[in-house]
Amino acid sequence: MRVTFWGAARTVTGSKHLLSGGGGTVLLDCGLFQGRRAESEARNRALPFAGGSVDAVVLSHAHIDHSGALPVLCRSGFDGPIHATRATVDLCRAMLLDSAHIQMKDAEWLNRRQRGRPRRDPVVPLYTAEDAERALGCMVGQDYETPFEPVPGFSVMFHEAGHIAGAASVSARWRDNGRDGSLVFSGDLGRPRRPILKDPAPLPHADYLITEGTYGGKHHPDEETLWTSFEAVLKDAIARGGRIVIPAFAVGRTQEVVYALDHLFRSGRVPEIPIYIDTPLGIDVQTIIRSHPEVFDDETATALRAGGDPFGMRRATLIRDAEDSKKLNDKPGTFVTVSASGMCEAGRVLHHLKHTIGDPRHTIIIIGYQAEGTLGRRLVEHVPEVKIFGEPFDVRAKVVVLNGFSAHADHDALVGQARACGAPRGIAIVHADLERAEALKAALPSPERVRIPTEGHTWELT
């Protein structure tokens, strides 16, 4: 058995890990790379392996950097099963079709922009809604803690990861050349003692571990510290009379932000101001998540059964129509707009940033990890000028970073999960910038058995 790392190697996006052995070939995740437009385009257009060479996919969760290249895989010859938890299957239906819509609109906009310029080949979308539907037709829903065989002789089980609804860690067992072996792929691990979702389960023991390391060497603030920081940012924004824009992923982060706003308003710590959730995907996701009670912690599940509003969504206005979205850019006063995408690379948030970034009255709150090369990363780095839709804009709005909203495990939680797994035969750290991966490696027992793979590196699981 061997695993080849074709994505999320020394970077946080594009998760793709190819397991191959006697029973067949299984791809763990198939995500899009997110970063600088030209680099993303080049890396996402073609897979580094033939789609037809893959027998099955095991998908950890629905975020696009883990699932977004599934339509490309199917278009390149894959026609096997794509296994995921039942919540992930439902979320992927909304997210992959939304991603296809963005790809098609992006290509349409670029082709319009080329008119009147020297003739160039038309831009073709990365994939279409038809491609996404083909991938969705391959998806097979699985329950947590229930074994299944994606290929003969290869037993897999999903375990609660606590990252977003439906997120799972993956444990696998096999027999190859007369020898038994086992591996755990952490997927994206969540944080314990957070509201709404169940806590991540301890990783099961295995010979080998592939673990995410997004926040290696970093520690998240506790809940009260986060709320106090958020309170101070909101009060400052209200005092300056400007708008507040929060780029957030439609799954997970949007719900957590609204929950925190509801808490601060309800407790009287911050004067109540309007909240707009401006992403059609986020509205669809809210409905999907509510239909999967298996993902909620006891408190949230009890509140939902009683007809309550544990997410605080009663305070938010949901924006689906594009014209209503545009009206927010002319709306006076202070209000919060939560809009996708979380790394500011696509979606309606770009229009809101375009209309706020040049005015010092306004506030942009970055609440999650920003991959290198993304617009969100440039805002975090406080560069003086950015490009939005190809146009330069001076950054005069106040940019605040609140990483405490991250849905990823921090350093201590990652170390604890690695210890739970044991992995005496070796650990590979993925989904992390090199600095973060090295910080995590240094803290793990026996760091000499820990590797930080490069893209294309093959690990022999002997």
BAFI-646470 format. One record per atom (N, C-alpha, C): x, y, z. Coordinates in steps of 0.2 Angstrom, whole numbers. Layout:
// BAFI-646470
      xx      yy      zz
       X       Y       Z
...
END
This chain:
// BAFI-646470
      xx      yy      zz
       4      -6       0
       0       0       0
       4       6       0
       2      11      -4
       6      18      -4
       1      23      -4
       3      29      -2
      -1      35      -3
       3      40      -7
       0      44     -12
       4      49     -15
       0      56     -14
       3      61     -12
       0      67     -10
       0      72     -16
      -6      73     -19
      -7      77     -25
     -10      84     -23
     -11      85     -17
     -14      92     -15
     -13      93      -8
     -14      99      -6
     -14     101       2
      -7      99       4
      -2      99       0
       5      97       3
       9     104       3
      10     105       9
      14     112      11
       9     118       9
       3     117       8
      -2     122       7
      -8     120      10
     -13     124      11
     -20     123      15
     -25     121      10
     -24     121       3
     -30     119      -1
     -28     114      -6
     -34     112      -9
     -33     107     -15
     -32     100     -12
     -35      98      -7
     -34      91      -4
     -35      85      -8
     -30      81     -10
     -30      75     -14
     -25      70     -12
     -27      65      -9
     -22      60      -7
     -24      53     -10
     -20      50     -14
     -21      44     -18
     -18      38     -14
     -23      33     -12
     -21      27      -9
     -21      22     -14
     -16      18     -15
     -16      12     -20
     -13       6     -17
     -16       0     -19
     -13      -6     -16
     -16     -12     -19
     -16     -18     -16
     -19     -24     -19
     -26     -23     -21
     -30     -20     -17
     -37     -20     -18
     -40     -15     -23
     -36     -10     -25
     -38      -5     -29
     -35       2     -27
     -38       7     -30
     -35      14     -29
     -41      18     -26
     -40      21     -21
     -45      26     -17
     -42      33     -16
     -46      38     -18
     -44      45     -18
     -47      47     -11
     -43      50      -7
     -46      53      -1
     -46      61      -3
     -52      63      -3
     -54      70      -5
     -52      72     -12
     -55      77     -15
     -54      79     -22
     -56      86     -22
     -51      91     -19
     -53      98     -19
     -50     102     -24
     -52     108     -24
     -50     113     -28
     -44     117     -25
     -39     119     -29
     -34     123     -26
     -36     131     -26
     -35     134     -21
     -37     141     -20
     -31     146     -19
     -30     151     -23
     -24     155     -23
     -24     160     -28
     -19     162     -30
     -18     167     -36
     -22     164     -42
     -25     168     -45
     -30     166     -51
     -26     162     -56
     -20     164     -58
     -17     161     -64
     -14     154     -61
     -12     154     -55
      -9     147     -52
     -15     142     -51
     -21     145     -48
     -27     141     -47
     -29     138     -54
     -30     142     -59
     -32     140     -65
     -28     134     -68
     -21     135     -68
     -17     130     -70
     -17     123     -67
     -18     124     -60
     -18     118     -56
     -25     114     -56
     -30     118     -57
     -37     115     -57
     -39     112     -63
     -36     115     -69
     -39     113     -75
     -38     105     -77
     -32     103     -74
     -31      96     -76
     -28      92     -70
     -31      86     -68
     -28      82     -63
     -22      79     -64
     -18      78     -59
     -11      75     -60
     -11      67     -61
     -17      64     -61
     -18      57     -63
     -24      56     -67
     -25      51     -70
     -30      49     -74
     -37      48     -70
     -42      51     -72
     -48      50     -68
     -50      42     -68
     -49      39     -74
     -51      32     -74
     -47      27     -70
     -41      30     -68
     -37      25     -64
     -39      25     -56
     -44      29     -54
     -47      29     -48
     -53      25     -47
     -53      20     -42
     -59      16     -42
     -64      18     -37
     -62      23     -32
     -67      25     -28
     -64      32     -24
     -69      36     -22
     -67      42     -18
     -70      41     -11
     -66      43      -6
     -69      44       1
     -68      51       2
     -73      55       4
     -73      62       5
     -74      64      12
     -70      68      15
     -70      70      22
     -76      75      23
     -77      80      19
     -82      85      20
     -83      89      14
     -88      93      14
     -90      97       8
     -87     103       6
     -82     106      11
     -79     112       9
     -76     111       2
     -76     116      -2
     -74     116      -9
     -66     114     -10
     -62     116      -5
     -55     114      -6
     -54     107      -4
     -59     103      -3
     -59      96      -2
     -64      92      -7
     -69      96      -9
     -74      92     -14
     -74      95     -21
     -72     101     -21
     -73     105     -27
     -71     103     -34
     -66      98     -34
     -63      96     -40
     -67      89     -42
     -72      87     -39
     -75      81     -40
     -78      81     -48
     -81      86     -50
     -84      87     -57
     -78      86     -62
     -72      89     -60
     -66      88     -65
     -64      80     -65
     -64      77     -59
     -63      70     -59
     -67      66     -63
     -74      67     -63
     -79      63     -66
     -78      65     -74
     -77      71     -76
     -76      73     -83
     -70      69     -86
     -65      68     -82
     -59      65     -84
     -59      57     -84
     -65      54     -83
     -65      47     -84
     -67      43     -78
     -68      46     -72
     -70      43     -66
     -77      41     -66
     -79      35     -64
     -86      34     -64
     -88      29     -58
     -84      29     -53
     -85      25     -47
     -89      28     -42
     -89      25     -36
     -93      28     -30
     -89      34     -27
     -93      39     -24
     -90      44     -20
     -93      43     -13
     -89      41      -8
     -92      39      -2
     -91      45       3
     -97      47       6
     -96      53      11
    -102      52      16
    -102      56      22
    -107      55      26
    -114      58      23
    -119      56      26
    -126      58      23
    -126      66      23
    -124      69      28
    -125      77      28
    -120      80      22
    -114      77      22
    -109      79      16
    -112      78       9
    -116      73       8
    -119      72       2
    -124      77       0
    -128      79       5
    -133      84       4
    -130      91       3
    -125      92       7
    -121      99       6
    -118      99       0
    -115      94      -3
    -112      94      -9
    -116      96     -15
    -122      93     -14
    -127      95     -20
    -128     103     -20
    -129     106     -15
    -129     113     -15
    -122     117     -17
    -117     114     -14
    -110     118     -15
    -107     116     -22
    -108     110     -24
    -105     109     -31
    -109     113     -36
    -115     113     -36
    -119     117     -41
    -118     124     -40
    -117     127     -34
    -115     134     -33
    -108     135     -36
    -104     130     -35
     -97     131     -38
     -97     131     -45
    -101     127     -48
    -102     127     -56
    -105     133     -58
    -109     136     -55
    -112     142     -57
    -107     148     -56
    -103     148     -51
     -98     153     -51
     -93     152     -57
     -91     146     -58
     -86     145     -64
     -89     147     -70
     -95     146     -71
     -98     148     -78
     -99     156     -78
    -101     159     -72
    -102     166     -72
     -95     170     -73
     -90     167     -70
     -83     169     -70
     -81     169     -77
     -82     164     -81
     -80     163     -88
     -83     168     -92
     -90     169     -91
     -94     174     -95
     -91     181     -94
     -90     183     -87
     -87     189     -86
     -80     190     -90
     -76     186     -89
     -69     186     -92
     -70     187    -100
     -75     183    -103
     -76     184    -110
     -78     190    -112
     -83     193    -108
     -86     200    -109
     -80     205    -109
     -76     204    -104
     -70     209    -103
     -65     209    -109
     -65     203    -113
     -60     203    -118
     -63     206    -125
     -69     208    -125
     -72     211    -131
     -68     217    -133
     -67     218    -139
     -63     224    -141
     -56     224    -140
     -53     218    -137
     -46     218    -136
     -44     213    -142
     -37     212    -142
     -34     207    -147
     -37     201    -146
     -39     197    -152
     -42     191    -151
     -39     186    -147
     -42     182    -143
     -40     177    -139
     -45     171    -138
     -43     165    -137
     -47     160    -136
     -52     161    -131
     -59     160    -132
     -63     161    -126
     -62     157    -120
     -63     160    -114
     -62     157    -108
     -68     151    -107
     -66     145    -105
     -71     140    -104
     -71     139     -97
     -77     138     -94
     -78     137     -87
     -74     130     -85
     -71     130     -79
     -68     124     -76
     -73     118     -76
     -79     119     -74
     -84     114     -76
     -91     117     -75
     -96     113     -78
    -102     116     -78
    -107     113     -73
    -113     115     -73
    -118     112     -69
    -119     104     -71
    -119     103     -77
    -119      96     -80
    -114      92     -77
    -108      94     -77
    -102      91     -74
    -103      89     -66
    -106      95     -63
    -107      94     -56
    -113      89     -55
    -118      88     -59
    -123      83     -58
    -120      76     -59
    -115      76     -64
    -112      69     -65
    -109      67     -58
    -105      71     -55
    -102      69     -49
    -107      68     -43
    -112      72     -43
    -117      71     -38
    -121      64     -39
    -121      62     -45
    -124      55     -46
    -120      49     -44
    -114      51     -42
    -109      45     -40
    -109      45     -32
    -112      50     -29
    -111      50     -22
    -115      45     -18
    -112      42     -13
    -115      37      -9
    -115      39      -1
    -121      40       2
    -121      42       9
    -119      36      14
    -115      38      19
    -113      33      24
    -115      36      31
    -116      31      35
    -117      33      42
    -110      34      46
    -110      38      51
    -104      38      55
    -103      31      59
     -97      29      60
     -96      23      64
     -99      17      61
     -99      16      55
    -102      11      51
     -97       9      46
     -94       3      46
     -89       1      41
     -92       0      34
     -88       2      29
     -90       0      22
     -84      -1      18
     -85      -4      12
     -79      -6       8
     -79      -2       1
     -75       3       0
     -75       7      -6
     -72       3     -12
     -67      -2     -10
     -65      -7     -15
     -64     -13     -11
     -64     -19     -14
     -63     -25     -10
     -57     -26      -6
     -58     -28       0
     -53     -29       5
     -50     -23       8
     -54     -17       8
     -52     -11      10
     -58      -8      14
     -57      -8      21
     -63      -7      25
     -62       1      28
     -67       5      27
     -67      12      29
     -72      13      34
     -71      18      39
     -76      20      43
     -76      28      44
     -81      31      45
     -81      39      46
     -82      40      54
     -79      45      56
     -79      47      63
     -80      54      63
     -84      57      68
     -86      64      69
     -79      68      70
     -79      73      65
     -73      77      65
     -74      84      68
     -81      86      69
     -83      92      72
     -81      99      69
     -79      98      62
     -77     104      59
     -82     108      56
     -86     105      52
     -93     108      49
     -98     102      49
    -104     103      48
    -109      98      48
    -107      93      43
    -107      87      45
    -105      81      41
     -98      79      40
     -94      84      43
     -86      82      42
     -84      76      46
     -80      72      43
     -78      66      46
     -70      65      45
     -67      62      50
     -61      59      50
     -62      52      47
     -57      49      44
     -58      43      40
     -53      38      43
     -55      32      45
     -50      26      47
     -51      21      42
     -45      18      40
     -45      13      35
     -41       7      37
     -43       1      35
     -40      -5      37
     -39      -9      30
     -34     -13      29
     -33     -17      23
     -28     -23      25
     -28     -27      20
     -23     -33      20
     -20     -33      13
     -13     -32      13
     -10     -31       6
      -4     -35       7
      -3     -40       2
       3     -45       2
       4     -48       8
      -2     -51      11
      -2     -55      17
      -1     -51      23
      -1     -44      23
       0     -40      29
      -6     -36      30
      -8     -35      37
     -13     -30      39
     -10     -23      40
     -14     -18      38
     -12     -12      39
     -18      -7      41
     -16      -1      44
     -22       3      45
     -19      10      45
     -23      15      43
     -22      22      42
     -28      26      44
     -26      32      47
     -32      37      49
     -30      43      45
     -35      46      41
     -34      53      38
     -39      57      42
     -36      62      45
     -40      66      50
     -45      71      46
     -44      72      40
     -49      77      37
     -47      84      40
     -52      88      40
     -51      94      44
     -54      93      51
     -50      94      56
     -52      93      63
     -55      99      66
     -61      98      69
     -64     104      73
     -61     105      80
     -65     110      83
     -63     112      90
     -67     109      95
     -65     106     101
     -69     104     106
     -73     110     110
     -78     108     113
     -82     113     117
     -84     119     113
     -86     119     107
     -89     124     103
     -96     123     102
    -100     129     101
    -107     128     101
    -109     125      94
    -115     122      94
    -119     120      88
    -117     113      87
    -111     111      85
    -109     104      82
    -107     100      88
    -107      94      87
    -104      89      91
     -96      90      91
     -93      88      97
     -86      89      98
     -83      83      93
     -77      85      91
     -73      79      87
     -72      73      91
     -73      67      88
     -71      61      92
     -64      60      92
     -61      57      97
     -54      55      97
     -52      51      91
     -47      52      88
     -45      48      82
     -43      41      84
     -46      36      80
     -44      29      82
     -37      27      81
     -35      22      85
     -28      20      84
     -27      17      77
     -21      19      74
     -19      16      68
     -12      16      67
      -9      12      62
      -2      12      61
       1      18      58
      -3      21      54
      -1      27      50
      -6      33      51
      -4      39      51
      -9      45      52
      -7      50      46
     -12      53      43
     -12      59      39
     -16      64      42
     -13      69      45
     -16      74      49
     -16      81      46
     -21      85      47
     -21      92      45
     -16      95      50
     -13     101      48
      -9     105      52
     -10     112      52
     -16     114      50
     -18     121      48
     -15     126      53
     -17     125      60
     -15     129      65
      -9     126      69
      -5     123      66
       1     120      70
       5     126      73
       6     126      80
      10     131      83
       6     137      85
      -1     137      83
      -5     143      85
     -11     140      90
     -13     145      94
     -18     143      99
     -24     148      98
     -30     145      99
     -36     149      98
     -38     152     105
     -41     158     105
     -43     161     111
     -49     157     114
     -51     157     120
     -57     154     123
     -63     158     120
     -69     155     122
     -75     158     119
     -76     166     122
     -75     167     128
     -76     173     131
     -71     178     128
     -65     176     127
     -60     181     125
     -62     183     117
     -64     178     114
     -66     179     107
     -72     184     107
     -77     183     111
     -83     187     111
     -81     194     113
     -77     195     118
     -74     202     120
     -71     205     114
     -67     202     111
     -63     205     105
     -69     207     100
     -73     203      98
     -79     204      93
     -83     210      96
     -84     210     102
     -88     216     105
     -85     222     104
     -78     223     105
     -74     229     104
     -74     231      97
     -73     226      92
     -73     228      85
     -80     231      83
     -85     228      85
     -92     230      83
     -94     237      86
     -92     238      92
     -93     245      95
     -89     250      92
     -83     248      90
     -79     253      86
     -82     255      79
     -84     250      76
     -87     251      69
     -94     255      70
     -98     253      75
    -104     257      76
    -102     265      77
     -97     266      81
     -95     273      83
     -93     276      77
     -90     273      72
     -87     276      66
     -93     277      60
     -99     274      62
    -104     275      57
    -104     271      51
     -99     266      50
     -99     263      43
    -102     256      43
    -101     253      37
    -104     246      37
     -98     241      39
    -101     235      40
     -96     230      43
     -97     224      38
     -92     222      34
     -92     216      30
     -88     210      33
     -91     205      33
     -88     199      35
     -88     193      30
     -82     192      27
     -82     187      22
     -82     180      26
     -86     175      24
     -87     169      28
     -89     164      23
     -86     158      24
     -89     152      21
     -96     150      23
    -100     148      17
    -107     147      18
    -109     142      23
    -104     137      24
    -105     131      28
    -101     132      34
    -103     133      40
    -100     133      47
     -98     140      49
     -94     144      46
     -92     150      48
     -98     155      48
    -102     155      43
    -108     160      43
    -113     158      49
    -114     152      51
    -118     150      56
    -115     152      63
    -108     152      64
    -105     153      70
    -105     161      71
    -104     165      66
    -104     172      66
    -111     175      69
    -116     172      65
    -123     174      67
    -124     172      75
    -122     166      77
    -123     164      83
    -120     169      88
    -114     171      87
    -110     176      91
    -113     183      91
    -116     185      85
    -119     191      85
    -125     191      89
    -129     186      89
    -135     185      93
    -134     185     100
    -128     182     102
    -126     182     109
    -125     189     112
    -121     192     108
    -119     199     110
    -125     204     110
    -129     203     105
    -135     208     105
    -140     206     111
    -141     199     112
    -146     197     117
    -144     199     124
    -137     198     125
    -134     200     132
    -134     208     133
    -135     212     128
    -135     219     129
    -128     222     128
    -123     217     126
    -116     220     126
    -114     224     120
    -119     223     115
    -118     227     109
    -125     230     107
    -126     236     105
    -132     238     102
    -134     234      96
    -140     232      95
    -142     228      90
    -142     232      83
    -139     229      78
    -139     232      72
    -141     227      67
    -144     229      61
    -146     223      56
    -140     219      54
    -142     212      52
    -138     207      50
    -141     205      43
    -137     205      38
    -139     202      31
    -134     196      30
    -137     191      28
    -133     185      26
    -134     185      18
    -129     187      15
    -130     188       7
    -126     183       4
    -129     177       4
    -126     172       0
    -132     166      -1
    -134     166      -7
    -140     161      -8
    -138     154      -6
    -131     152      -7
    -129     146      -4
    -130     145       3
    -128     150       7
    -129     150      14
    -136     149      16
    -141     152      13
    -148     150      14
    -150     143      13
    -147     140       8
    -149     133       6
    -145     129      11
    -139     130      13
    -135     127      18
    -139     126      25
    -142     132      27
    -145     132      33
    -151     127      33
    -155     126      28
    -160     121      28
    -157     114      28
    -152     113      24
    -149     106      24
    -147     104      31
    -143     109      34
    -140     107      41
    -146     105      46
    -151     109      46
    -157     108      50
    -160     101      49
    -159      98      43
    -162      91      42
    -157      86      44
    -152      87      47
    -147      82      49
    -146      83      57
    -150      81      61
    -149      81      68
    -143      77      71
    -141      73      67
    -135      69      70
    -129      73      70
    -128      79      68
    -122      83      68
    -122      87      74
    -128      88      78
    -128      94      83
    -126      91      90
    -124      96      94
    -123      94     101
    -129      94     104
    -129      91     110
    -136      90     114
    -140      96     115
    -136     102     117
    -140     108     118
    -144     110     112
    -140     110     106
    -143     113     100
    -149     108      97
    -148     101      98
    -153      97      96
    -159      98     100
    -158      99     107
    -164     100     111
    -168     106     109
    -164     111     108
    -167     118     106
    -171     117      99
    -168     114      95
    -172     113      88
    -178     108      89
    -178     103      93
    -184      99      94
    -189     103      97
    -187     108     101
    -192     112     105
    -195     118     100
    -192     118      94
    -194     124      90
    -191     130      91
    -185     130      94
    -181     136      96
    -177     138      90
    -173     143      91
    -168     146      86
    -161     146      89
    -158     141      90
    -151     141      93
    -146     144      89
    -147     145      82
    -142     148      78
    -143     156      78
    -148     159      81
    -149     166      81
    -151     169      74
    -154     164      70
    -155     167      63
    -161     171      63
    -165     171      68
    -171     176      68
    -169     183      67
    -163     185      69
    -161     192      69
    -158     193      62
    -157     188      57
    -154     190      51
    -159     190      45
    -158     194      41
    -161     195      34
    -158     191      29
    -161     186      26
    -158     182      21
    -159     185      14
    -153     186      10
    -153     189       4
    -152     184      -1
    -157     183      -6
    -156     178     -11
    -156     182     -18
    -160     187     -19
    -160     190     -25
    -154     195     -26
    -151     195     -32
    -145     199     -34
    -147     206     -33
    -153     208     -35
    -154     215     -35
    -155     218     -28
    -157     213     -23
    -157     215     -16
    -150     216     -13
    -146     211     -16
    -139     211     -14
    -136     218     -16
    -137     220     -22
    -134     227     -24
    -136     233     -20
    -143     232     -18
    -145     238     -14
    -142     239      -7
    -139     234      -5
    -135     234       2
    -129     239       1
    -126     240      -5
    -121     244      -6
    -123     252      -6
    -129     253      -6
    -131     260      -6
    -135     261       1
    -135     256       5
    -139     257      11
    -135     261      16
    -138     266      19
    -134     270      24
    -134     267      31
    -130     269      35
    -130     267      42
    -125     261      43
    -125     259      49
    -121     253      51
    -125     247      51
    -122     242      48
    -126     235      48
    -120     230      46
    -122     224      47
    -117     218      46
    -119     214      40
    -114     213      35
    -116     209      29
    -111     203      30
    -114     197      30
    -110     191      30
    -111     188      23
    -105     187      20
    -106     185      13
    -100     180      11
    -101     176       6
     -96     171       4
     -93     174      -2
     -86     172      -4
     -83     167      -1
     -78     169       5
     -76     164       9
     -72     166      15
     -65     168      14
     -62     166       8
     -56     169       6
     -56     174       1
     -62     177       0
     -63     183      -4
     -61     182     -11
     -62     176     -14
     -59     174     -20
     -65     174     -26
     -71     174     -23
     -77     173     -28
     -83     175     -24
     -89     175     -28
     -95     177     -24
     -97     184     -23
    -102     185     -20
    -105     192     -19
    -101     196     -14
     -97     193     -10
     -93     197      -5
     -88     201      -9
     -86     200     -15
     -81     204     -19
     -85     210     -21
     -91     210     -22
     -95     217     -24
     -95     221     -17
     -96     218     -12
     -97     222      -5
     -90     225      -4
     -85     221      -5
     -78     223      -3
     -76     229      -8
     -78     228     -14
     -77     234     -19
     -80     240     -17
     -86     240     -14
     -90     246     -12
     -88     248      -5
     -84     245      -1
     -82     247       6
     -75     248       7
     -70     245       3
     -63     244       5
     -60     251       4
     -62     256       0
     -59     262       0
     -61     268       5
     -66     266       9
     -69     271      14
     -67     269      21
     -63     274      24
     -61     272      31
     -66     272      37
     -72     274      35
     -78     273      40
     -80     265      40
     -78     261      35
     -81     254      35
     -76     250      38
     -78     244      40
     -74     239      43
     -75     232      40
     -69     229      39
     -69     222      36
     -66     217      41
     -70     212      43
     -68     208      48
     -66     201      45
     -60     199      45
     -58     192      43
     -58     187      48
     -61     182      47
     -63     177      53
     -60     170      52
     -56     169      47
     -54     162      46
     -47     162      42
     -44     156      41
     -38     156      38
     -38     158      31
     -33     162      29
     -33     164      22
     -27     161      18
     -28     157      13
     -23     154      10
     -18     159       6
     -12     157       5
      -7     162       2
     -10     163      -5
      -9     169      -7
     -11     171     -14
     -18     173     -15
     -22     172     -10
     -29     175     -10
     -30     182      -8
     -36     185     -10
     -37     192      -8
     -38     192      -1
     -41     188       2
     -41     188      10
     -34     188      13
     -29     184      10
     -23     184      13
     -20     191      12
     -21     194       7
     -18     201       6
     -21     206      11
     -27     205      12
     -30     210      17
     -27     208      24
     -26     202      26
     -23     200      32
     -16     203      33
     -13     204      27
      -6     206      27
      -6     214      27
     -12     217      27
     -13     224      27
      -9     228      21
      -9     225      15
      -6     228       9
     -10     235       8
      -7     240       5
     -10     246       4
     -15     246      -2
     -14     241      -7
     -18     241     -13
     -20     234     -15
     -26     233     -17
     -28     226     -19
     -32     227     -26
     -32     221     -29
     -36     221     -35
     -43     217     -34
     -48     220     -36
     -55     217     -36
     -58     217     -43
     -59     211     -46
     -62     211     -53
     -57     214     -57
     -50     214     -56
     -45     216     -60
     -44     224     -59
     -47     227     -55
     -46     234     -54
     -43     236     -47
     -38     240     -47
     -34     242     -41
     -39     246     -36
     -38     245     -30
     -42     249     -25
     -37     250     -19
     -37     256     -17
     -33     258     -11
     -37     255      -5
     -33     252       0
     -36     249       6
     -37     254      11
     -42     257      12
     -43     262      17
     -48     260      23
     -52     255      22
     -57     253      27
     -52     249      32
     -55     249      38
     -52     246      44
     -52     238      43
     -46     235      43
     -46     227      42
     -44     224      49
     -49     220      52
     -48     217      58
     -48     209      57
     -43     206      60
     -43     199      60
     -45     196      66
     -50     191      66
     -52     188      72
     -52     180      71
     -46     177      72
     -45     170      70
     -49     165      75
     -51     168      80
     -55     164      85
     -61     160      83
     -63     163      77
     -69     159      74
     -67     153      70
     -61     152      69
     -59     146      65
     -62     140      67
     -64     136      62
     -67     129      63
     -62     124      64
     -56     126      63
     -50     121      64
     -48     120      71
     -45     114      72
     -42     113      79
     -36     117      79
     -34     119      85
     -28     123      86
     -22     118      88
     -16     121      89
     -10     116      90
     -11     111      95
     -14     113     101
     -14     108     107
     -19     103     105
     -25     104     102
     -30      99     100
     -27      95      94
     -23      97      90
     -20      93      85
     -15      88      88
     -11      91      92
      -6      86      96
     -10      81     100
     -15      83     103
     -19      78     107
     -22      72     102
     -24      74      97
     -27      70      92
     -22      65      89
     -16      68      88
     -11      63      85
      -9      58      90
      -8      60      97
      -7      56     102
     -12      50     103
     -18      52     102
     -24      47     102
     -23      42      97
     -21      44      91
     -20      39      85
     -14      35      86
      -9      37      89
      -3      34      90
       2      33      84
      -1      30      79
       3      30      72
      10      28      73
      12      22      76
      19      21      77
      23      20      71
      20      19      65
      24      18      59
      25      24      55
      21      30      57
      23      36      54
      17      41      53
      19      47      53
      14      53      52
      15      57      47
      11      59      43
      12      64      37
       7      70      39
      10      76      39
       6      83      40
       5      86      33
      -2      87      32
      -4      90      26
      -9      96      28
     -11      99      23
     -16     105      24
     -13     110      29
      -7     112      27
      -3     117      32
       2     120      28
       3     127      29
       9     130      26
      15     127      30
      21     127      26
      27     124      29
      28     126      36
      28     133      38
      29     135      44
      25     132      50
      18     131      48
      14     128      53
      15     121      54
      16     117      48
      18     110      48
      24     109      52
      29     113      52
      35     112      55
      34     113      63
      30     118      65
      29     119      72
      25     113      75
      20     110      71
      17     104      73
      21      98      74
      25      97      69
      30      91      69
      35      92      75
      37      98      77
      42      98      82
      38      96      89
      32      97      89
      28      95      96
      26      88      96
      26      84      91
      24      77      91
      29      73      94
      27      67      97
      32      62      99
      36      59      94
      42      58      95
      46      55      89
      46      59      83
      48      65      83
      47      69      76
      51      66      70
      55      62      72
      59      59      66
      55      54      62
      49      52      65
      44      48      61
      39      52      57
      40      59      58
      35      63      55
      37      66      49
      33      66      43
      35      69      37
      31      75      35
      33      79      31
      29      85      28
      30      84      21
      25      80      17
      26      79      10
      26      85       6
      29      84       0
      29      89      -5
      24      86     -10
      21      90     -15
      16      88     -20
      19      82     -24
      16      77     -25
      19      71     -29
      23      66     -25
      24      68     -19
      28      63     -15
      24      57     -13
      27      51     -14
      24      44     -12
      27      42      -6
      22      39      -2
      24      37       5
      22      29       5
      27      25       5
      26      18       5
      24      16      12
      18      13      13
      16      10      19
      17       3      20
      24       2      22
      26      -5      23
      24      -9      29
END
